[in-house]
């Protein structure tokens, strides 16, 4: 039987790598001057100049994955540790006890079930809006997927609750230090100024995404076969071994482990918000939590090390995806075309009406985000160019920052160059093409909503 052509995520990303490498032969090379400040490298506005071309040939394409692995090594290690620690928790029986207990609670109180998605996503959205929660959501994905399945949803809902919850908070943040904080510092605005309108924006965007996930979740509860992960979820449900909604038997070790985990999450929030923790510190904290839980659960040395190895092994495919995705950025950077693209966009926007220019900034940041899928990274690259430009064309700095937030934020959930996105759907074993097709309507909704939310901000000279 003749089989149709299909392209998996690895082939797709490699094809994009080749395409970007070809662009280094077609686009002129150029760059902005940079300066170091507070440990970050900032772009100097008005300093763009042509440089010697650096086309990326076959050798560059073949070595880019290794460079990509090096660039995102901290996230890859974090993913390995996440897989290891949740395997430890699973083998202590705590994860299954928590899932059965939560399912039992909702089965006895059906009215509570409708609050599961909105309340959970609201909490994650707050994390994204206040302290820039993003990579941290990977910790919760292995927990929320089986929990969602036990309540009649699918793996897409399980991923969406922590991942899209924090994602919408990050993209519409009112305090996020990695986007709002850095951008307002570059614009020399009072830190977290304009809070009132940002709060309104956050509430509207968060409600929109929660509504979308709730609508999809209810559709799946009524017709499970409509799920894009239907076949895979049937196998997952068999592995969960949930014997109906019987009353769970919690052991003292389960309660202690749950308490240690909750206490660790409290330290995580404090460390990120007050101590400036990032991936390395979070990885260390989470590994410590895993070791303590193994001791409480009375896993022997061999059982613990086996759990760590098995958990890390399950994340290898995710690590490969991340390395390939980052390789695209490596090729564009080494080919010296990133700044050329930014300069061309800035010149095009400068000729538009102020309101159209603000809308253009949103789309420009959405495009740039494919190459720089990092909130802080894109801020220090683009805002030193966009802020002076906004002053010249009559766009307020606050509006320029909001357009950047939307552009940098929304496409992160769908582009294959976003490390956290690829890690999240990789952990859930959701093919990228299926995820992109499912997420596309939400992207359209948020794009239209973003353009509408920019209009009142312009009219009231915010």
RODO-2510 file (C-alpha; in nm, 4 decimals, decimal comma):
residues 462
     n   res          X          Y          Z
     1     x     0,0000     0,0000     0,0000
     2     x     0,1414     0,3380    -0,0987
     3     x     0,2121     0,5653     0,1954
     4     x     0,1743     0,9438     0,1775
     5     x     0,4589     1,1791     0,2517
     6     x     0,4938     1,2815     0,6137
     7     x     0,7452     1,5023     0,7892
     8     x     0,8059     1,4671     1,1621
     9     x     0,9256     1,7484     1,3864
    10     x     1,2928     1,6578     1,3514
    11     x     1,2754     1,6671     0,9734
    12     x     1,0769     1,9914     0,9838
    13     x     1,3279     2,1672     1,2070
    14     x     1,6194     2,0472     0,9954
    15     x     1,4439     2,1781     0,6840
    16     x     1,4054     2,5179     0,8523
    17     x     1,7765     2,5100     0,9391
    18     x     1,8629     2,4595     0,5721
    19     x     1,6251     2,7391     0,4685
    20     x     1,7775     2,9868     0,7166
    21     x     2,1248     2,8875     0,6009
    22     x     2,0168     2,9669     0,2435
    23     x     1,8985     3,3116     0,3601
    24     x     2,2524     3,3908     0,4770
    25     x     2,3520     3,3818     0,1080
    26     x     2,0642     3,6067     0,0014
    27     x     2,0363     3,8733     0,2735
    28     x     2,3067     4,1347     0,3316
    29     x     2,5071     4,0914     0,6505
    30     x     2,4927     4,3688     0,9084
    31     x     2,4902     4,4343     1,2776
    32     x     2,4271     4,6917     1,5485
    33     x     2,6887     4,7950     1,7989
    34     x     2,6313     4,6601     2,1473
    35     x     2,7140     4,7623     2,5025
    36     x     2,7350     4,5713     2,8292
    37     x     2,5201     4,6868     3,1208
    38     x     2,4140     4,5032     3,4360
    39     x     2,5377     4,1751     3,2952
    40     x     2,3317     4,2046     2,9739
    41     x     2,4268     4,2923     2,6168
    42     x     2,2131     4,5732     2,4733
    43     x     2,1733     4,6926     2,1145
    44     x     2,2784     5,0530     2,0424
    45     x     2,0064     5,2380     1,8480
    46     x     2,1155     5,3974     1,5176
    47     x     2,4404     5,2014     1,5010
    48     x     2,3464     4,9520     1,2298
    49     x     2,6185     4,9036     0,9706
    50     x     2,7135     4,6539     0,7039
    51     x     2,9679     4,3854     0,7901
    52     x     3,1448     4,1138     0,5966
    53     x     2,9114     3,8393     0,4804
    54     x     2,9281     3,5075     0,6622
    55     x     2,7209     3,2587     0,4588
    56     x     2,6457     2,9334     0,6386
    57     x     2,7246     2,6312     0,4239
    58     x     2,6958     2,2568     0,4725
    59     x     2,9571     2,2481     0,7481
    60     x     2,7723     2,5162     0,9452
    61     x     2,4429     2,3284     0,9131
    62     x     2,5999     2,0037     1,0332
    63     x     2,7724     2,1637     1,3331
    64     x     2,4804     2,3866     1,4338
    65     x     2,2973     2,1151     1,6356
    66     x     2,6040     2,0661     1,8565
    67     x     2,6239     2,4423     1,9096
    68     x     2,2502     2,4482     1,9757
    69     x     2,2882     2,1798     2,2410
    70     x     2,5575     2,3900     2,4068
    71     x     2,3410     2,7058     2,3953
    72     x     2,0470     2,5409     2,5723
    73     x     2,2411     2,2939     2,7866
    74     x     2,0956     2,4373     3,1077
    75     x     1,7366     2,3786     2,9924
    76     x     1,8218     2,0281     2,8696
    77     x     1,9758     1,9376     3,2054
    78     x     1,6687     2,0794     3,3782
    79     x     1,4442     1,8607     3,1620
    80     x     1,6506     1,5515     3,2450
    81     x     1,6217     1,6319     3,6150
    82     x     1,2471     1,6944     3,5827
    83     x     1,1994     1,3515     3,4248
    84     x     1,4167     1,1896     3,6906
    85     x     1,2432     1,3491     3,9876
    86     x     0,8922     1,2733     3,8675
    87     x     0,9920     0,9140     3,8073
    88     x     1,1065     0,9029     4,1710
    89     x     0,7761     1,0520     4,2881
    90     x     0,5865     0,8054     4,0716
    91     x     0,7697     0,5055     4,2165
    92     x     0,7001     0,6155     4,5725
    93     x     0,3294     0,5908     4,4835
    94     x     0,2663     0,9564     4,5677
    95     x     0,1721     1,0698     4,2168
    96     x    -0,0853     0,7950     4,1730
    97     x    -0,2287     0,8601     4,5213
    98     x    -0,2642     1,2310     4,4416
    99     x    -0,4357     1,1618     4,1098
   100     x    -0,6739     0,9063     4,2589
   101     x    -0,7484     1,1389     4,5519
   102     x    -0,8224     1,4377     4,3298
   103     x    -1,0360     1,2268     4,0962
   104     x    -1,2268     1,0886     4,3935
   105     x    -1,2917     1,4411     4,5231
   106     x    -1,4283     1,5617     4,1899
   107     x    -1,6343     1,2457     4,1402
   108     x    -1,8117     1,3050     4,4707
   109     x    -1,8582     1,6760     4,4048
   110     x    -1,9302     1,7104     4,0347
   111     x    -1,9944     2,0843     4,0692
   112     x    -1,6296     2,1372     4,1624
   113     x    -1,5069     1,9893     3,8345
   114     x    -1,5969     2,3015     3,6364
   115     x    -1,3481     2,4995     3,8494
   116     x    -1,0555     2,2652     3,7867
   117     x    -0,9357     2,4283     3,4625
   118     x    -1,0049     2,7991     3,5363
   119     x    -0,8675     2,8049     3,8913
   120     x    -0,5549     2,6068     3,8010
   121     x    -0,4824     2,8166     3,4918
   122     x    -0,5429     3,1418     3,6786
   123     x    -0,2777     3,0474     3,9352
   124     x    -0,0244     2,9680     3,6634
   125     x    -0,1144     3,2885     3,4798
   126     x    -0,0386     3,4855     3,7950
   127     x     0,2998     3,3142     3,8094
   128     x     0,3743     3,4210     3,4525
   129     x     0,2489     3,7756     3,5044
   130     x     0,4246     3,8439     3,8339
   131     x     0,7632     3,6695     3,8227
   132     x     0,7899     3,5470     3,4653
   133     x     0,7077     3,1799     3,5226
   134     x     0,7875     2,9862     3,2047
   135     x     1,0435     2,7047     3,2260
   136     x     0,9127     2,6238     3,5740
   137     x     0,5872     2,4920     3,4247
   138     x     0,7733     2,1871     3,2949
   139     x     0,7813     2,0638     3,6539
   140     x     0,4024     2,0343     3,6590
   141     x     0,3312     1,8801     3,3179
   142     x     0,3947     1,5169     3,4238
   143     x     0,1485     1,5735     3,7091
   144     x    -0,1315     1,7521     3,5246
   145     x    -0,1457     1,5163     3,2248
   146     x    -0,2541     1,2071     3,4229
   147     x    -0,4735     1,4254     3,6429
   148     x    -0,6525     1,5662     3,3383
   149     x    -0,6934     1,2169     3,1938
   150     x    -0,8453     1,0902     3,5187
   151     x    -1,1083     1,3666     3,5009
   152     x    -1,2142     1,2861     3,1463
   153     x    -0,9958     1,5379     2,9589
   154     x    -0,6927     1,4638     2,7404
   155     x    -0,3181     1,5277     2,7359
   156     x    -0,3680     1,8575     2,5532
   157     x    -0,5660     1,9922     2,8495
   158     x    -0,3062     1,8483     3,0866
   159     x    -0,0295     2,0415     2,9091
   160     x    -0,2391     2,3550     2,8603
   161     x    -0,3231     2,4101     3,2275
   162     x     0,0348     2,4776     3,3452
   163     x     0,1978     2,5683     3,0135
   164     x    -0,0654     2,7903     2,8480
   165     x    -0,1672     2,9227     3,1881
   166     x     0,1785     3,0633     3,2560
   167     x     0,2235     3,1515     2,8877
   168     x    -0,0762     3,3862     2,8752
   169     x     0,0343     3,5469     3,2022
   170     x     0,3848     3,5947     3,0626
   171     x     0,2599     3,7451     2,7358
   172     x     0,0131     3,9876     2,8979
   173     x     0,2126     4,0485     3,2148
   174     x     0,1711     4,3511     3,4367
   175     x     0,4909     4,2924     3,6392
   176     x     0,7053     4,0314     3,4581
   177     x     1,0653     4,1423     3,5266
   178     x     1,1967     3,9699     3,2119
   179     x     0,9727     4,1668     2,9742
   180     x     0,8053     4,4657     3,1416
   181     x     1,0915     4,5271     3,3846
   182     x     1,3745     4,5216     3,1295
   183     x     1,1783     4,7146     2,8648
   184     x     1,0716     4,9913     3,1015
   185     x     1,4320     5,0173     3,2194
   186     x     1,5479     5,0665     2,8603
   187     x     1,2720     5,3243     2,8036
   188     x     1,3653     5,5007     3,1302
   189     x     1,0096     5,4672     3,2589
   190     x     0,9225     5,4174     3,6272
   191     x     0,9337     5,0459     3,7029
   192     x     0,5927     4,8798     3,6535
   193     x     0,4287     5,2079     3,5564
   194     x     0,1050     5,1847     3,3577
   195     x    -0,0096     4,9070     3,5885
   196     x    -0,3824     4,9859     3,5592
   197     x    -0,4182     4,9166     3,1882
   198     x    -0,1794     4,6216     3,2069
   199     x    -0,4024     4,4596     3,4695
   200     x    -0,7035     4,4986     3,2396
   201     x    -0,5076     4,3482     2,9507
   202     x    -0,3953     4,0547     3,1674
   203     x    -0,7487     3,9797     3,2844
   204     x    -0,8922     3,9895     2,9318
   205     x    -0,6186     3,7743     2,7789
   206     x    -0,6199     3,5238     3,0647
   207     x    -0,9992     3,4892     3,0494
   208     x    -0,9772     3,4351     2,6727
   209     x    -0,7241     3,1530     2,6957
   210     x    -0,9005     2,9882     2,9902
   211     x    -1,2272     3,0025     2,7965
   212     x    -1,0631     2,8404     2,4934
   213     x    -0,9179     2,5531     2,6985
   214     x    -1,2476     2,5034     2,8877
   215     x    -1,4398     2,4887     2,5595
   216     x    -1,2010     2,2293     2,4207
   217     x    -1,1976     2,0341     2,7476
   218     x    -1,5763     2,0052     2,7580
   219     x    -1,5788     1,8937     2,3938
   220     x    -1,3348     1,6153     2,4782
   221     x    -1,5278     1,5066     2,7874
   222     x    -1,8386     1,4639     2,5727
   223     x    -1,6608     1,3087     2,2724
   224     x    -1,3160     1,1691     2,3693
   225     x    -1,2516     1,0476     2,0149
   226     x    -1,2243     1,4109     1,8984
   227     x    -0,9011     1,4532     2,0946
   228     x    -0,5832     1,4969     1,8894
   229     x    -0,4138     1,2594     2,1371
   230     x    -0,6966     1,0050     2,1587
   231     x    -0,4986     0,6900     2,0776
   232     x    -0,2001     0,7848     2,2918
   233     x    -0,4268     0,8770     2,5831
   234     x    -0,5987     0,5379     2,5731
   235     x    -0,2595     0,3789     2,6334
   236     x    -0,1786     0,6302     2,9053
   237     x    -0,5024     0,5527     3,0876
   238     x    -0,4152     0,1841     3,0902
   239     x    -0,0760     0,2637     3,2390
   240     x    -0,2325     0,4824     3,5101
   241     x    -0,4209     0,1808     3,6480
   242     x    -0,6965     0,3903     3,8046
   243     x    -0,9544     0,1538     3,9566
   244     x    -1,2564     0,3812     3,9172
   245     x    -1,3018     0,6618     4,1685
   246     x    -1,2491     0,4573     4,4851
   247     x    -1,1487     0,6306     4,8054
   248     x    -0,7672     0,6551     4,8097
   249     x    -0,5482     0,5281     5,0894
   250     x    -0,2870     0,7884     5,1702
   251     x     0,0184     0,6653     5,3523
   252     x     0,2142     0,8878     5,5856
   253     x     0,4988     0,8803     5,3343
   254     x     0,2661     1,0129     5,0623
   255     x     0,1589     1,3041     5,2792
   256     x     0,5182     1,3815     5,3797
   257     x     0,6363     1,3699     5,0182
   258     x     0,3491     1,5949     4,9094
   259     x     0,4431     1,8373     5,1881
   260     x     0,8103     1,8380     5,0824
   261     x     0,7086     1,9025     4,7225
   262     x     0,4795     2,1915     4,8222
   263     x     0,7518     2,3383     5,0433
   264     x     0,9972     2,3101     4,7535
   265     x     0,7591     2,4987     4,5255
   266     x     0,7422     2,7712     4,7888
   267     x     1,1222     2,7953     4,7867
   268     x     1,1075     2,8031     4,4071
   269     x     0,8778     3,1069     4,4043
   270     x     1,0914     3,2853     4,6637
   271     x     1,4157     3,2021     4,4855
   272     x     1,2950     3,3258     4,1473
   273     x     1,1248     3,6398     4,2808
   274     x     1,3749     3,7462     4,5476
   275     x     1,7082     3,5763     4,4797
   276     x     1,7181     3,5888     4,1008
   277     x     1,7260     3,2130     4,0549
   278     x     1,7248     3,0685     3,7075
   279     x     1,7534     2,7218     3,5569
   280     x     2,0712     2,6097     3,7354
   281     x     1,9429     2,6949     4,0829
   282     x     1,5967     2,5553     4,0094
   283     x     1,7521     2,2313     3,8825
   284     x     1,9510     2,1954     4,2030
   285     x     1,6432     2,2601     4,4169
   286     x     1,4336     2,0095     4,2269
   287     x     1,7038     1,7411     4,2403
   288     x     1,7266     1,7951     4,6161
   289     x     1,3498     1,7520     4,6441
   290     x     1,3756     1,4250     4,4514
   291     x     1,6478     1,2838     4,6746
   292     x     1,4595     1,3749     4,9935
   293     x     1,1393     1,2202     4,8570
   294     x     1,3282     0,9014     4,7664
   295     x     1,4503     0,8763     5,1260
   296     x     1,1021     0,9349     5,2683
   297     x     0,9524     0,6833     5,0250
   298     x     1,2174     0,4326     5,1306
   299     x     1,3501     0,3754     4,7834
   300     x     1,6848     0,2020     4,8008
   301     x     1,9979     0,3321     4,6349
   302     x     1,9516     0,1101     4,3302
   303     x     1,5821     0,1982     4,2977
   304     x     1,6600     0,5686     4,3216
   305     x     1,9400     0,5630     4,0654
   306     x     1,7311     0,3452     3,8322
   307     x     1,4450     0,5979     3,8596
   308     x     1,6820     0,8857     3,7813
   309     x     1,8260     0,7081     3,4768
   310     x     1,4868     0,5934     3,3464
   311     x     1,3356     0,9397     3,3962
   312     x     1,6229     1,1139     3,2206
   313     x     1,6150     0,8574     2,9374
   314     x     1,2499     0,9373     2,8722
   315     x     1,3499     1,2969     2,7960
   316     x     1,6184     1,2277     2,5340
   317     x     1,3875     1,2956     2,2385
   318     x     1,2892     1,6276     2,3961
   319     x     1,6566     1,7232     2,4352
   320     x     1,7221     1,6482     2,0670
   321     x     1,4310     1,8710     1,9627
   322     x     1,5612     2,1580     2,1746
   323     x     1,9133     2,1310     2,0328
   324     x     1,7816     2,1323     1,6746
   325     x     1,5477     2,4247     1,7431
   326     x     1,8284     2,6333     1,8933
   327     x     2,0488     2,5429     1,5955
   328     x     1,8233     2,7575     1,3738
   329     x     1,9049     3,0620     1,5859
   330     x     2,2754     2,9730     1,5813
   331     x     2,2794     2,9682     1,1994
   332     x     2,0986     3,3027     1,1738
   333     x     2,3307     3,4613     1,4300
   334     x     2,6516     3,3241     1,2805
   335     x     2,5272     3,4276     0,9370
   336     x     2,4897     3,7881     1,0634
   337     x     2,1368     3,8363     0,9285
   338     x     1,9414     3,8847     1,2520
   339     x     2,0312     4,2535     1,2870
   340     x     1,9675     4,3040     0,9151
   341     x     1,6117     4,1786     0,9596
   342     x     1,5611     4,4028     1,2654
   343     x     1,6958     4,7076     1,0819
   344     x     1,4706     4,6463     0,7813
   345     x     1,1637     4,6107     1,0024
   346     x     1,2439     4,9301     1,1912
   347     x     1,2751     5,1264     0,8678
   348     x     0,9434     4,9918     0,7361
   349     x     0,7543     5,0743     1,0570
   350     x     0,8974     5,4259     1,0688
   351     x     0,6945     5,5293     0,7645
   352     x     0,3549     5,4325     0,9070
   353     x     0,0847     5,6249     1,0963
   354     x     0,1516     5,5994     1,4747
   355     x    -0,1387     5,3581     1,5375
   356     x    -0,0465     5,1435     1,2391
   357     x     0,3146     5,1574     1,3510
   358     x     0,2155     5,0190     1,6922
   359     x     0,0266     4,7385     1,5194
   360     x     0,3304     4,6872     1,2966
   361     x     0,5537     4,6563     1,6029
   362     x     0,3334     4,3741     1,7272
   363     x     0,3727     4,1832     1,4016
   364     x     0,7438     4,2663     1,3815
   365     x     0,8094     4,1215     1,7264
   366     x     0,6025     3,8155     1,6343
   367     x     0,8316     3,7587     1,3355
   368     x     1,1540     3,8277     1,5251
   369     x     1,0394     3,5880     1,7956
   370     x     1,0944     3,2973     1,5586
   371     x     1,4675     3,3685     1,5831
   372     x     1,4827     3,5084     1,9384
   373     x     1,2252     3,3127     2,1412
   374     x     1,3264     3,4684     2,4716
   375     x     1,1523     3,7487     2,6563
   376     x     1,4643     3,9093     2,7980
   377     x     1,6727     3,8233     2,4907
   378     x     1,4325     3,9958     2,2537
   379     x     1,3933     4,2929     2,4882
   380     x     1,7649     4,3739     2,4947
   381     x     1,7924     4,3148     2,1189
   382     x     1,4918     4,5101     1,9905
   383     x     1,3770     4,7634     2,2481
   384     x     1,6881     4,9858     2,2249
   385     x     1,5886     5,0238     1,8568
   386     x     1,2092     5,0345     1,8953
   387     x     1,1924     5,2832     2,1863
   388     x     1,3796     5,5689     2,0078
   389     x     1,1837     5,4862     1,6917
   390     x     0,8533     5,5111     1,8815
   391     x     0,9531     5,8541     2,0126
   392     x     1,0154     5,9755     1,6571
   393     x     0,6849     5,8516     1,5102
   394     x     0,4521     5,9438     1,7986
   395     x     0,4055     5,6041     1,9657
   396     x     0,4318     5,6152     2,3459
   397     x     0,6983     5,3940     2,5076
   398     x     0,4295     5,2114     2,7083
   399     x     0,2439     5,1240     2,3885
   400     x     0,5647     5,0119     2,2219
   401     x     0,6368     4,7824     2,5178
   402     x     0,2859     4,6367     2,5111
   403     x     0,3197     4,5620     2,1384
   404     x     0,6499     4,3879     2,2156
   405     x     0,4880     4,1833     2,4945
   406     x     0,2145     4,0568     2,2640
   407     x     0,4518     3,9854     1,9752
   408     x     0,7108     3,8119     2,1884
   409     x     0,4517     3,6281     2,3934
   410     x     0,1864     3,4669     2,1771
   411     x     0,3886     3,2945     1,9068
   412     x     0,6020     3,1242     2,1721
   413     x     0,3250     2,8653     2,2071
   414     x     0,3507     2,7502     1,8467
   415     x     0,6929     2,8176     1,6927
   416     x     0,9333     2,5185     1,6790
   417     x     1,2248     2,7390     1,7909
   418     x     1,0756     2,8017     2,1375
   419     x     1,2617     2,5701     2,3792
   420     x     0,9941     2,5552     2,6495
   421     x     0,7179     2,4828     2,3980
   422     x     0,9100     2,1985     2,2386
   423     x     0,9948     2,0621     2,5822
   424     x     0,6325     2,0817     2,6994
   425     x     0,4770     1,9032     2,4018
   426     x     0,7711     1,6641     2,3892
   427     x     0,7097     1,5603     2,7492
   428     x     0,3436     1,5072     2,6577
   429     x     0,4417     1,3191     2,3390
   430     x     0,2222     1,5478     2,1275
   431     x     0,3522     1,5837     1,7685
   432     x     0,4333     1,9450     1,6897
   433     x     0,2220     1,9497     1,3745
   434     x    -0,0837     1,8327     1,5698
   435     x    -0,0166     2,0853     1,8455
   436     x     0,0299     2,3678     1,5932
   437     x    -0,2952     2,2803     1,4187
   438     x    -0,4800     2,2734     1,7530
   439     x    -0,3202     2,5983     1,8762
   440     x    -0,3645     2,7928     1,5514
   441     x    -0,7220     2,9172     1,6216
   442     x    -0,6052     3,0500     1,9587
   443     x    -0,3198     3,2342     1,7874
   444     x    -0,5684     3,4051     1,5546
   445     x    -0,7973     3,4997     1,8440
   446     x    -0,5109     3,6494     2,0446
   447     x    -0,3674     3,8315     1,7430
   448     x    -0,6996     4,0037     1,6781
   449     x    -0,7458     4,0727     2,0496
   450     x    -0,3962     4,2216     2,0750
   451     x    -0,4557     4,4589     1,7853
   452     x    -0,7813     4,5715     1,9466
   453     x    -0,6184     4,6221     2,2879
   454     x    -0,3507     4,8452     2,1329
   455     x    -0,6148     5,0890     2,0064
   456     x    -0,7486     5,2216     2,3425
   457     x    -0,3910     5,2534     2,4699
   458     x    -0,3071     5,4763     2,1723
   459     x    -0,6253     5,6838     2,1901
   460     x    -0,5841     5,7642     2,5597
   461     x    -0,2129     5,8471     2,5134
   462     x    -0,1180     5,5785     2,7668
***
